[in-house]
Amino acid sequence: MLKNSQPLISGEKEAWITCGASLDYDVNGVVWDSALVTIYYIAKHEDVVRGKTILDLGSGTGAVAIACGVMGGTAIATDLPDRLELIRANIDANDSRIKGEVSVEALDWNDGYSKDTVIDLLLVVDCVYYKASIEPLIKTMREVRAKKTLVAYEVRDMGETIEAQQMFMKRLGEEFVIEEVPKEDLDEFGFITTHCEMADPSSFSNHLNVVIRSTKLDWKVDMAAKTIAGRVDHEVEGITEDSKEIILDARDLTVEKVLWKGVEIPFNYEKVNPALGDRLSMAIPALSKGDRATLSISYRTSPSARALQFLTPAQTSDKKGPFLFSQCQAIHARSIVPCQDTPAVKAPYTSKVSVPAGLTCLMSAISAGSDTAAGKEQWVFQFDQSIPVPSYLIAIVVGVLEQREIGPRSAVWAEPSVVEKSAKEFVETEQFIKAAEEICGEYVWKRYDLVVLPSTFPYGGMENPCLTFVTPTIITGDRSLVSVVAHEIAHSWTGNLVTTANWDHFWLNEGFTVYLERKIIEKVYGTARRYFDAREGWDSLPETLKQVIPEHSKLRQNLGGVDPDDAFSSIPYEKGSSLLLWLEQEVLSEDETRAFLRDHVNLFSQKALDTETWLASMLARYPKMKDREAVVNEWLYGEGMPPKQPKFVDESLIVECVAVVADLLSSATPSAARFAALDSSQKVFVMNALAEKAPLDVAKLELLAAPAFGIATTHNCELLCPWIKAGMESKWEPIIPVALEFAKTYGRLKFCKKTYSLLFAWDASRQLAKDQFEREKPNMHPITVQQVEALLNKYK
């Protein structure tokens, strides 16, 4: 089998690799020149492969995979089943030289790649010669989801290969971010070699070829029909030379007309994927690199648009008029506007919105005037968001709303009956903003307003620029849950300025924001409160991990074609923030800690950031990071609990809670006064701890339900939710109607999804919960319905 065995990369020294070739395998059984180029490259850049996991596609002789093993990498050489014998023979011939590991696997690109191994480097060497192989190859590259990909091939000037290579580079540009390897990093052959990073797997758009630079919205809101109709004008710019197509994301839109530079052009609207939505594509005259043009689309939304919830007057608190609000994160902007629905694309936007007279319209932008003259059937509101934002931060609210100023740059909006108590609840907003500015630098968005939405809003808050959306469940009367506001304010820097490149890296938004939120809390309320919140978040991780699949327990995830909402959990928040707290304690000096977040914002502001770029930056900026890299990699790419626990420097508030928990569990007559003396956050900690001990004795549950403890009658959802969990998991039947009413009243996913999960899991409550869910679907937010239906499917 081993014919023409030759040393590779030898000379005066002993041969580095000995590799056999065989003509029994046609062109696949010889070492091509671009394989030599790649071997020279990795020999020159050992850090590319040392300690990394490498997957080599179409390995042929296995020479490149073996070179990776010699350099200390863990390489997996793949090819068709009948071609593996030569690779194994070459591995055996180099066994004494391999410092890492080299294994062999059969892989047919037509069958796809479904393993969950984390691949640091994908090698695509000598694979680009036949047209029929291009789509299977691109598909396989996409499914591998490697952190980095290295492509090398010989440019051919004759035969089918010319067209195949052109086709490959076009498709590569549509799916990946391409960077050519500098010529000085290559040997004298200098063949085409590129580094690739994958484009957003949750977007169909070809934003790597043509990108949106600004957006203008002209909308008419029809509250009765539950639709938005109008036009969007996108100013687009060519990124690659002579782009001839624009592909946008969409979902359930009715597109009526498309104009290119004012001239109508054909379009193609395709229903593609239930999870990711639809694709709108248009052939355009060649757009040169750097040139700009306007793409105009007239369309209307569906009454079932995933981003929108329309409420009748009867569904609002005051019953005075209909209500509309949006929720575009993560990938729902495509259901209200055809766009490049990826966080990697940021653009400023302006808007003109027509709504029925008597209703107020707000957006995630600065007001640019309104026409609300008496006697008109339609009122018109205009907005200007001059700072580039990703599509998921486009937001709209329409309803009967009143405003109360709560600071020099802040106001709260709400229905009239709740606006006064909302203003009192959020009176500390300016303190939070100033604290954040001390940590991160200037607040650049001009206004920080809040709008209190109806109880069907699926999240605690949403960081829409200039206008944070908040749930009414945080209005308790004692400001005990306003850390949600601190969190959304923190997003003004981490998330809205420094933004995840795609939803695989969501932790860069939320982990950083929780870390900053707790720094803000420390400045306003003290060190004990910061570490109380941090410890509570850490303690919540084991329960969360029980509810997610292993892939979704990682920080750096691999979503592929999964709807990001289906992977949503507190993992990016708590696992991510605990990593940053650990780095503060183990890597950063005191001076570096003070500058850490400000430097992060200054370095990556207005950019889309991925995990690998962030890690490379940390390694370059902080010397101690090198010694901690292995632990950080496990934190980022490993499943389950983090490898290290940060120190919780001040646990005085926790100690008080632990003592009360012990009293409640061990004493036949626990002290209600001792429980009442705790603040609201501590009471939540105690109830969560008790819920984790379920099942509890009926006598204990009845005691806790007594008026002296105030749990059963509280309006604090953070207290009620663990109380319900304790009762349900103890199979205490009196809690069933409480749980049903709670799930119906509060649409926030954190509570609604968890409560329905408990109801579905118990035989005594399952059918009652199913019946209620079916009745309440029309009153629930589409995102909440989708998530609860996914739970219900487990019990069919």
C-alpha positions in Angstrom: 0.0 0.0 0.0 2.7 2.5 0.9 4.2 3.5 -2.4 6.7 6.3 -3.0 7.1 7.0 0.8 8.8 10.4 1.0 9.9 12.6 3.9 8.0 15.9 4.2 9.7 19.1 5.6 13.2 17.6 5.9 16.6 18.8 4.9 19.7 18.7 7.1 17.6 17.5 10.0 15.9 14.1 10.3 12.6 14.0 8.4 9.8 15.7 10.3 7.1 13.6 8.7 7.3 10.6 6.5 4.3 10.2 4.3 3.3 7.5 1.8 1.2 8.1 -1.3 -0.7 5.6 -3.5 -2.2 5.9 -6.9 -4.8 3.3 -5.9 -6.8 6.3 -4.7 -6.4 8.5 -7.8 -5.8 12.1 -6.9 -6.7 11.5 -3.3 -3.7 9.3 -2.7 -0.9 11.9 -3.2 0.3 14.8 -1.3 -0.7 18.0 -3.2 1.3 21.2 -3.0 -1.4 23.1 -1.1 -1.1 20.4 1.6 2.6 21.3 1.8 1.7 25.0 2.0 -0.7 24.3 4.9 2.0 22.2 6.7 4.5 25.0 6.4 1.9 27.4 7.7 1.1 25.4 10.9 4.8 24.6 11.4 5.4 28.4 11.4 2.3 29.0 13.7 2.4 26.2 16.2 -0.2 27.9 18.5 -2.8 27.4 15.7 -2.9 23.7 16.5 -1.1 23.0 19.8 -3.6 21.8 22.4 -6.4 22.3 19.9 -9.0 19.9 18.4 -8.7 19.8 14.6 -11.0 18.2 12.0 -9.4 17.6 8.6 -11.9 17.2 5.7 -10.9 15.0 2.7 -7.6 14.0 4.4 -6.3 12.0 1.4 -2.9 10.8 2.7 -3.5 12.3 6.2 -0.3 14.4 5.9 -1.9 17.7 7.2 -3.6 15.9 10.1 -0.4 14.1 11.0 1.5 17.4 11.0 -1.1 18.8 13.4 -0.5 15.8 15.7 3.3 16.3 15.5 2.7 19.9 16.6 0.7 18.7 19.7 -2.8 18.9 18.4 -5.6 16.4 18.6 -6.4 15.8 14.9 -9.3 13.8 13.4 -8.5 12.8 9.8 -11.6 12.1 7.7 -12.3 10.8 4.2 -14.5 8.3 2.5 -14.5 4.8 4.1 -12.5 3.1 1.3 -9.7 5.7 1.6 -8.9 5.3 5.3 -6.3 2.5 5.1 -3.7 4.8 3.6 -4.3 7.4 6.3 -3.9 4.8 9.0 -0.7 3.5 7.5 0.8 7.0 7.4 -0.3 7.6 11.0 1.5 4.4 12.1 4.6 5.4 10.1 4.8 8.6 12.1 3.7 7.3 15.5 7.0 8.2 17.3 6.8 11.8 16.1 3.2 12.5 17.1 3.1 14.4 20.3 -0.6 14.9 20.3 -3.2 12.5 18.9 -4.3 11.6 15.4 -7.4 9.5 14.8 -9.3 8.5 11.7 -13.1 8.7 10.9 -15.2 8.0 7.8 -17.0 11.1 6.6 -19.1 11.5 3.5 -20.1 15.1 3.0 -23.4 14.1 1.5 -24.3 12.5 4.8 -23.6 15.6 6.8 -21.9 16.1 10.2 -23.9 15.6 13.4 -21.3 15.1 16.2 -21.1 17.6 19.0 -17.4 17.6 19.4 -16.1 21.2 19.8 -13.7 21.8 16.8 -11.2 24.5 17.3 -9.8 24.4 13.7 -11.4 22.9 10.6 -9.0 22.1 7.7 -10.3 22.2 4.2 -7.2 21.4 2.1 -7.3 20.2 -1.5 -11.0 19.8 -1.5 -12.2 22.3 -4.1 -12.1 20.8 -7.6 -15.5 19.4 -8.5 -18.8 21.3 -8.9 -20.9 18.5 -7.5 -19.0 18.5 -4.2 -19.3 22.2 -3.4 -22.8 22.3 -1.8 -22.1 19.1 0.3 -18.8 20.6 1.3 -20.3 24.0 2.4 -23.1 22.2 4.2 -20.5 20.1 6.1 -18.4 23.1 7.0 -21.5 24.8 8.4 -22.5 21.8 10.4 -19.1 21.3 12.0 -19.4 24.8 13.5 -15.7 25.1 14.0 -14.3 28.2 15.8 -11.9 28.7 12.9 -11.5 27.2 9.5 -8.4 27.1 7.3 -8.9 26.6 3.5 -6.1 25.9 1.1 -6.3 24.8 -2.6 -4.4 25.2 -5.8 -5.9 27.7 -8.3 -6.6 25.9 -11.6 -6.8 27.6 -15.0 -8.5 24.8 -17.0 -11.4 22.4 -16.9 -14.4 22.1 -14.5 -12.2 23.2 -11.5 -12.3 26.9 -12.6 -16.1 27.0 -12.2 -16.0 24.9 -9.1 -13.6 27.2 -7.4 -15.6 30.3 -8.4 -18.7 28.6 -7.0 -16.9 27.7 -3.8 -15.6 31.2 -3.1 -19.1 32.7 -3.8 -20.8 30.3 -1.4 -18.0 30.7 1.1 -18.5 34.4 1.1 -22.3 33.9 1.7 -21.8 31.7 4.7 -18.5 32.8 6.3 -16.4 35.8 7.1 -13.2 35.4 4.9 -9.8 36.7 5.7 -6.9 35.9 3.4 -3.7 34.6 5.1 -0.9 37.2 4.6 1.6 36.2 2.0 4.5 36.5 4.5 2.9 33.6 6.5 3.1 31.3 3.4 6.0 29.5 1.9 7.3 30.3 -1.6 4.5 28.5 -3.3 1.9 31.1 -2.0 -1.3 29.2 -2.9 -4.7 30.6 -2.0 -5.1 30.2 1.7 -7.9 31.7 3.8 -9.2 31.9 7.3 -13.0 31.6 7.6 -15.5 32.4 10.3 -19.1 31.3 10.0 -21.8 33.9 9.3 -24.8 34.1 11.6 -26.5 30.6 11.6 -29.8 32.2 12.7 -30.0 34.5 9.6 -30.6 33.8 5.9 -29.2 37.2 4.9 -26.1 37.7 2.8 -24.8 40.6 4.9 -21.2 39.6 4.2 -21.8 40.6 0.6 -24.3 43.5 0.9 -24.9 45.2 4.2 -27.7 47.6 5.4 -26.2 51.0 6.4 -29.4 52.8 7.4 -33.1 52.2 7.6 -36.2 54.4 7.2 -39.6 53.1 8.3 -42.9 54.5 7.2 -45.6 52.5 9.1 -49.4 52.6 9.6 -50.6 50.6 12.6 -54.0 49.0 12.3 -55.1 48.1 15.8 -58.3 46.4 14.6 -56.6 44.2 11.9 -53.6 43.7 14.2 -51.1 44.5 11.4 -48.5 47.1 10.5 -48.4 48.2 6.9 -46.1 50.5 5.1 -42.6 50.7 3.5 -39.0 50.3 4.6 -36.1 52.0 2.7 -32.8 50.3 3.4 -29.6 52.1 2.2 -27.3 49.2 1.4 -23.6 49.0 0.6 -21.6 46.5 -1.4 -19.1 44.7 0.7 -17.8 42.3 -1.9 -17.1 43.2 -5.6 -20.1 43.2 -8.0 -22.7 41.8 -5.6 -25.8 40.8 -7.7 -28.2 39.6 -5.0 -29.7 40.8 -1.8 -31.1 38.2 0.7 -33.2 39.4 3.7 -34.8 37.7 6.6 -38.6 37.7 6.9 -41.4 35.9 8.6 -45.0 35.8 7.6 -44.8 39.1 5.7 -46.9 40.0 2.7 -44.5 41.8 0.3 -46.3 43.9 -2.3 -43.5 45.7 -4.2 -39.7 46.1 -4.2 -37.8 49.0 -5.7 -34.1 49.3 -6.5 -33.0 52.9 -6.9 -36.6 53.8 -7.4 -37.3 51.2 -10.1 -39.5 48.2 -9.5 -37.7 44.8 -9.6 -38.8 41.2 -9.2 -38.4 39.4 -5.8 -38.7 35.9 -4.5 -40.3 35.1 -1.1 -39.6 31.6 0.2 -41.0 29.9 3.3 -37.8 28.2 4.5 -37.7 27.1 8.1 -40.3 27.0 10.9 -37.6 27.9 13.4 -35.9 30.7 11.5 -38.6 32.0 9.2 -38.6 33.0 5.6 -36.2 34.4 3.0 -36.7 37.4 0.7 -34.3 37.6 -2.2 -33.8 40.0 -5.0 -31.5 40.0 -8.0 -30.0 43.4 -8.5 -27.6 45.1 -11.0 -24.0 44.5 -9.9 -23.3 46.7 -6.9 -19.6 47.5 -6.6 -17.7 47.3 -3.4 -18.2 50.5 -1.4 -21.1 51.7 -3.5 -24.5 52.5 -1.9 -28.1 52.3 -3.2 -31.6 52.3 -1.8 -33.8 49.2 -1.6 -37.4 50.0 -0.9 -40.0 47.3 0.1 -43.7 47.8 0.5 -45.3 45.2 2.8 -47.6 44.4 5.7 -47.2 42.2 8.7 -49.3 39.2 9.7 -51.9 39.4 12.5 -49.8 36.6 14.0 -46.5 38.3 13.7 -44.1 36.7 16.2 -42.7 40.1 17.4 -46.1 41.8 18.1 -48.8 41.5 20.6 -52.0 43.4 20.1 -54.4 43.7 23.1 -58.0 44.7 23.2 -59.1 47.4 25.6 -60.5 44.7 27.9 -57.0 43.1 28.1 -55.4 46.3 29.5 -55.3 47.5 33.1 -57.5 50.7 32.4 -59.8 49.3 29.7 -59.4 52.7 27.9 -58.0 51.6 24.5 -56.2 48.9 22.6 -52.5 48.3 23.2 -49.5 47.1 21.0 -46.0 46.2 22.0 -43.1 44.5 20.2 -40.4 42.1 21.3 -37.8 41.6 18.5 -35.1 39.8 20.4 -33.8 37.4 19.4 -34.9 36.8 15.8 -38.4 38.4 15.6 -37.6 41.7 13.9 -38.0 39.8 10.6 -41.7 39.4 11.4 -42.2 43.2 11.4 -39.7 44.3 8.8 -37.7 42.5 6.1 -34.1 43.0 7.3 -30.7 41.5 8.0 -31.9 40.1 11.3 -28.5 39.4 12.8 -26.7 41.3 15.6 -23.7 41.5 13.3 -25.4 44.3 11.3 -26.0 47.6 13.0 -27.7 50.6 11.4 -29.3 53.9 12.5 -33.0 54.2 11.8 -35.7 56.8 11.4 -39.4 56.3 11.4 -42.8 57.8 10.8 -45.7 56.0 12.4 -49.4 56.6 12.0 -51.7 55.3 14.8 -55.4 55.8 15.6 -56.1 59.2 17.3 -56.0 59.1 21.0 -53.2 56.6 21.2 -49.5 57.4 22.0 -46.7 55.8 20.0 -43.2 55.3 21.4 -40.1 53.7 19.8 -36.6 52.8 20.7 -35.4 56.2 19.5 -35.5 59.9 20.2 -38.8 61.6 19.4 -38.5 63.8 16.3 -42.0 65.4 16.6 -45.6 64.4 16.4 -48.9 65.6 14.8 -51.7 65.0 17.3 -54.1 67.7 16.3 -57.7 67.4 17.5 -60.2 66.1 15.0 -57.7 63.9 13.1 -58.5 60.2 12.7 -54.8 59.4 12.7 -52.0 60.7 14.8 -48.4 60.7 13.4 -45.2 60.2 15.5 -41.7 60.5 14.2 -38.5 59.1 15.7 -34.7 59.2 15.0 -32.2 56.7 16.3 -28.9 58.1 15.2 -26.7 55.5 16.8 -26.4 52.3 14.8 -28.4 49.4 16.4 -29.0 45.8 15.5 -32.5 44.8 14.2 -33.5 43.2 17.5 -33.4 46.6 19.2 -36.1 48.1 17.0 -39.1 48.4 19.3 -42.6 50.0 19.2 -45.4 50.6 21.8 -48.8 52.0 21.1 -51.5 52.6 23.7 -53.2 55.0 26.1 -50.1 56.1 28.0 -49.2 58.9 30.4 -45.7 60.1 31.2 -44.0 61.1 34.5 -40.5 62.6 34.6 -38.3 60.8 37.1 -35.0 62.4 36.4 -33.1 64.9 34.2 -33.0 62.5 31.3 -35.6 59.9 32.3 -39.3 59.4 32.3 -41.7 56.5 32.9 -44.6 55.8 30.7 -47.5 53.6 31.7 -51.3 53.3 31.7 -52.8 56.1 33.8 -53.8 53.9 36.7 -50.2 52.6 37.3 -48.1 55.6 36.2 -47.8 57.2 39.7 -46.7 54.0 41.5 -44.4 53.2 38.6 -42.7 56.6 38.9 -42.2 56.0 42.7 -40.8 52.6 42.0 -38.2 53.8 39.5 -37.1 57.1 41.2 -33.5 55.8 41.6 -33.0 55.5 37.9 -30.7 58.5 37.6 -28.5 57.1 40.4 -28.1 53.9 38.4 -27.2 55.8 35.3 -24.6 57.9 37.1 -23.1 54.8 38.7 -22.8 53.1 35.3 -21.2 56.1 33.8 -18.5 56.1 36.5 -17.7 52.5 35.6 -18.1 52.5 31.8 -18.0 56.1 30.6 -20.6 58.5 29.1 -24.2 57.4 28.5 -24.5 58.2 24.8 -28.2 57.5 24.1 -29.5 61.0 25.4 -32.7 59.7 26.9 -33.3 56.7 29.3 -37.1 56.3 29.5 -39.0 53.3 30.7 -42.4 52.0 29.7 -44.4 49.6 31.9 -46.1 47.0 29.7 -49.1 44.8 30.3 -48.5 41.6 32.3 -48.3 39.5 29.2 -44.8 40.9 28.3 -42.6 37.8 28.3 -39.5 39.2 30.0 -38.5 41.1 33.0 -37.1 43.9 30.9 -35.9 44.6 27.4 -33.0 47.0 26.8 -34.5 48.8 23.8 -32.3 52.0 23.4 -33.8 55.2 24.8 -36.9 53.2 26.0 -36.5 50.2 28.3 -39.5 47.9 28.4 -40.3 46.5 31.9 -42.8 44.0 33.2 -45.3 45.2 35.9 -44.1 42.2 38.0 -41.2 44.3 39.3 -43.5 46.9 40.7 -43.8 45.8 44.3 -44.0 49.1 46.2 -40.7 48.6 48.0 -38.3 48.9 45.1 -37.0 45.4 45.9 -36.8 44.3 42.3 -35.4 47.4 40.6 -32.2 45.5 39.9 -34.0 44.7 36.7 -33.7 48.4 35.8 -30.0 48.4 36.8 -29.6 45.5 34.4 -31.3 47.2 31.5 -29.3 50.4 32.1 -26.2 48.3 32.0 -27.2 47.0 28.6 -26.7 50.6 27.3 -23.0 49.8 27.2 -22.8 45.9 27.2 -25.2 44.7 24.6 -26.4 47.9 22.8 -22.9 49.3 22.2 -20.8 46.1 22.4 -23.0 43.5 20.9 -22.8 39.7 20.4 -21.8 38.8 16.8 -24.6 36.2 16.8 -26.7 34.2 19.3 -24.0 31.5 19.8 -22.2 34.2 21.8 -25.2 35.6 23.7 -23.3 35.4 27.0 -21.2 38.4 25.8 -24.4 40.5 26.0 -25.9 39.0 29.2 -22.9 37.8 31.2 -21.2 41.2 30.9 -24.5 43.0 31.7 -25.1 41.0 34.9 -21.5 41.6 36.0 -22.0 45.4 35.3 -25.4 45.4 36.9 -23.9 44.1 40.2 -21.1 46.7 40.0 -23.9 49.3 39.8 -25.7 47.7 42.7 -22.5 47.8 44.7 -22.1 51.5 44.1 -25.7 52.3 45.1 -26.4 49.7 47.8 -23.1 48.5 49.0 -20.7 45.5 48.7 -22.9 43.1 50.7 -25.8 43.5 48.2 -23.5 42.9 45.2 -22.2 39.6 46.6 -25.7 38.6 47.8 -27.0 38.8 44.3 -23.9 37.1 42.9 -24.2 34.2 45.4 -27.9 33.9 44.7 -27.2 33.7 40.9 -24.5 31.1 41.4 -26.8 29.0 43.6 -29.5 29.0 40.9 -27.2 27.3 38.3 -27.7 23.7 39.3 -31.5 23.9 39.0 -31.2 25.7 35.6 -28.8 23.0 34.4 -31.5 20.3 35.0 -33.8 22.1 32.5 -31.4 22.5 29.5 -29.8 20.2 27.1 -26.0 19.8 27.5 -25.2 22.0 24.4 -27.2 24.9 25.9 -25.3 24.7 29.2 -22.2 26.0 27.5 -21.4 29.7 27.3 -20.2 29.6 23.7 -23.0 27.6 22.2 -23.7 25.9 18.9 -27.3 26.7 18.0 -27.2 25.8 14.3 -30.7 26.0 13.0 -32.3 26.1 16.4 -34.5 29.1 17.3 -32.4 31.1 19.9 -35.5 31.4 22.1 -35.5 27.6 22.5 -32.0 27.8 24.0 -32.9 30.7 26.3 -32.0 30.2 30.0 -30.1 32.0 32.8 -26.9 30.2 31.8 -25.5 33.1 29.7 -26.3 35.5 32.5 -25.1 33.6 35.6 -22.4 31.4 34.2 -21.1 34.3 32.2 -21.1 36.8 35.0 -19.4 34.3 37.4 -16.6 33.9 34.8 -16.0 37.7 34.8 -16.1 37.8 38.7 -13.6 35.0 38.8 -11.3 36.8 36.3 -11.6 39.9 38.4 -10.4 38.0 41.4 -7.8 35.7 39.7 -6.4 37.7 36.8 -7.0 41.4 37.1 -5.0 43.7 39.3 -6.9 46.4 41.3 -6.2 49.0 38.7 -7.1 46.7 35.9 -10.4 45.8 37.6 -11.3 49.5 37.8 -10.6 50.0 34.0 -11.8 46.6 32.8 -15.4 47.4 31.7 -14.5 50.9 30.4 -11.7 49.4 28.3 -14.0 46.6 27.1 -16.5 49.2 25.9 -13.9 51.5 24.3 -12.3 48.6 22.5 -15.5 47.0 21.1 -18.1 49.8 21.0 -20.2 49.7 17.8 -18.8 46.3 17.0 -20.2 42.8 16.9 -18.1 40.6 19.2 -17.5 36.9 19.2 -16.1 34.7 22.0 -12.9 34.0 20.2 -12.1 37.6 19.5 -12.8 38.5 23.1 -10.6 35.7 24.4 -7.7 36.7 22.1 -8.0 40.3 23.3 -7.9 39.2 27.0 -4.8 37.0 26.3 -3.1 40.0 24.6 -4.0 42.5 27.3 -3.6 40.7 30.6 -0.4 38.7 31.2 -2.0 36.4 33.9 -4.6 35.2 31.4 -2.1 32.8 29.7 -1.8 30.8 32.9 -5.6 30.7 33.3 -6.4 30.0 29.6 -7.2 26.3 30.1 -9.7 27.0 32.9 -11.3 29.8 30.9 -11.6 27.5 27.9 -13.4 25.0 30.0 -15.7 27.7 31.3 -16.5 28.9 27.8 -16.8 25.6 26.0 -17.5 23.1 28.7 -20.9 21.7 29.7 -22.4 22.0 33.1 -21.2 23.9 36.2 -18.2 26.2 35.8 -14.8 24.6 36.7 -14.2 27.2 39.5 -16.3 29.0 42.0 -15.6 32.7 42.5 -15.3 34.1 46.0 -18.3 35.8 47.5 -16.4 38.4 49.5 -19.3 39.6 51.8 -21.9 37.0 52.7 -23.4 38.7 55.7 -26.8 38.9 54.1 -26.6 35.3 53.1 -25.7 34.2 56.6 -28.9 35.8 57.9 -31.0 33.9 55.3 -29.3 30.6 56.0 -30.2 30.9 59.7 -33.8 31.6 58.8 -34.0 28.6 56.4 -32.6 26.3 59.1 -35.2 27.6 61.6 -38.1 27.1 59.1 -37.0 23.6 58.3 -36.1 22.3 61.7 -38.4 24.1 64.1 -42.0 23.0 64.7 -42.9 26.6 65.4 -40.5 28.7 63.3 -40.4 32.4 63.9 -42.6 34.5 61.6 -41.1 37.6 63.1 -37.6 36.5 62.1 -38.7 35.9 58.5 -40.6 39.3 58.5 -37.4 41.1 59.5 -35.6 40.1 56.3 -35.8 42.4 53.3 -37.7 41.3 50.2 -34.6 40.0 48.4 -33.6 37.9 51.4 -37.1 36.5 51.6 -36.9 35.4 48.0 -33.6 33.7 48.8 -35.2 31.8 51.7 -38.2 30.7 49.6 -35.9 29.5 46.8 -33.9 27.5 49.4 -37.1 26.0 50.8 -38.4 25.1 47.4 -35.1 23.2 46.7 -35.9 21.1 49.8 -39.3 20.0 48.5 -41.2 17.9 49.2 -42.1 19.6 52.4 -44.5 18.3 55.1 -48.1 19.5 54.7 -48.0 21.0 58.2 -45.0 23.1 57.2 -46.7 24.3 54.0 -49.9 25.2 56.0 -47.8 27.1 58.5 -46.0 29.1 55.8 -49.4 29.9 54.2 -50.5 31.6 57.4 -51.0 35.4 57.3 -48.1 35.9 59.7 -45.6 35.0 57.0 -47.4 36.9 54.3 -46.2 34.6 51.5 -49.6 33.5 50.2 -50.9 37.0 50.0 -47.8 38.8 48.6 -47.9 40.6 45.2 -44.1 39.9 44.8 -43.9 37.3 42.0 -40.3 36.4 43.0 -41.7 35.2 46.3 -44.9 33.6 44.9 -43.1 31.5 42.3 -40.9 29.5 44.7 -43.8 29.2 47.1 -45.8 27.6 44.3 -42.9 25.3 43.3 -42.6 24.1 46.9 -46.3 23.3 47.1 -46.5 21.6 43.7 -43.4 19.5 44.3 -44.8 18.5 47.7 -48.0 17.4 46.0 -50.0 19.8 48.2 -53.4 20.1 46.4 -54.4 23.5 47.8 -51.6 25.1 45.7 -53.1 24.0 42.4 -55.7 26.8 42.0 -53.0 29.3 43.1 -50.6 28.0 40.5 -53.3 28.1 37.8 -54.2 31.7 38.6 -50.5 32.7 38.7 -49.8 31.2 35.3 -52.8 33.0 33.8 -52.1 36.4 35.4 -48.4 36.7 34.8 -47.1 36.2 31.2 -43.4 36.7 32.1 -41.7 33.6 30.8 -39.6 33.3 34.0 -42.8 32.6 35.9 -45.3 31.4 33.4 -43.2 28.8 31.8 -41.9 27.4 35.1 -45.4 27.3 36.6 -46.9 25.5 33.6 -44.1 23.1 33.7 -44.9 22.2 37.3 -48.6 21.9 36.4 -48.0 19.7 33.4 -45.8 17.4 35.4 -48.4 16.5 38.1 -51.2 14.1 37.2 -53.6 16.0 39.5 -53.1 19.3 37.7 -52.1 18.4 34.1 -55.5 18.4 32.5 -56.6 21.5 34.3 -53.4 23.3 33.1 -53.9 22.0 29.5 -57.5 23.2 29.4 -56.5 26.6 30.8 -53.6 27.1 28.4 -55.9 26.4 25.4 -58.4 28.9 26.7 -55.8 31.6 27.4 -53.7 31.3 24.2 -55.4 34.2 22.5 -54.5 36.4 25.5 -50.9 35.3 25.7 -47.8 36.7 23.9 -46.8 34.6 20.8 -43.3 33.9 22.3 -44.9 32.6 25.5 -47.3 30.4 23.6 -44.4 28.9 21.6 -42.4 28.2 24.8 -45.3 26.7 26.7 -46.4 24.6 23.7 -42.9 23.1 23.6 -43.4 22.0 27.3 -46.8 20.6 26.5 -45.5 18.5 23.6 -43.6 16.4 26.2 -46.9 15.3 27.7 -48.8 14.3 24.5 
